[in-house]
Amino acid sequence: QVQLVESGGGSVQAGGSLRLSCTVSGYVSRSYCMGWFREAPGKEREGIVSFDSDGTPKYADSVKGRFTVSKDNAKKTLYMQMDSLKPEDTAKYYCVADVECWWVGLAHVPLSFGALGQGTQVTVTS
């Protein structure tokens, strides 16, 4: 069974940076797409980043230019570097994996992923 375990969340002041990690235990095909979505109280779930098997990233407009995704296949870990953080980035961030990249840019993101982590909280204070 595949497990995705996130780490790296925390509290930071506006303008600061955090790096989230998502480590895969079990088998996930290298053809899978991985990425992140976030969820904040009272807000719609937002797919923010995907990273396909060819290494092509896709970013939501809300994070483009500030967040950078990368992957270390040897460590089975997906990273998301978050810079220039804003209070509106406050949310719980979830790592996901699925056979295709589909969650970035959707108005509504259903919880229909092949694998989903438990989430890590990011709080940005002004």
Disulfide bonds with the S-S distance in Angstrom:
Cys22-Cys95 1.98
Cys33-Cys101 1.92
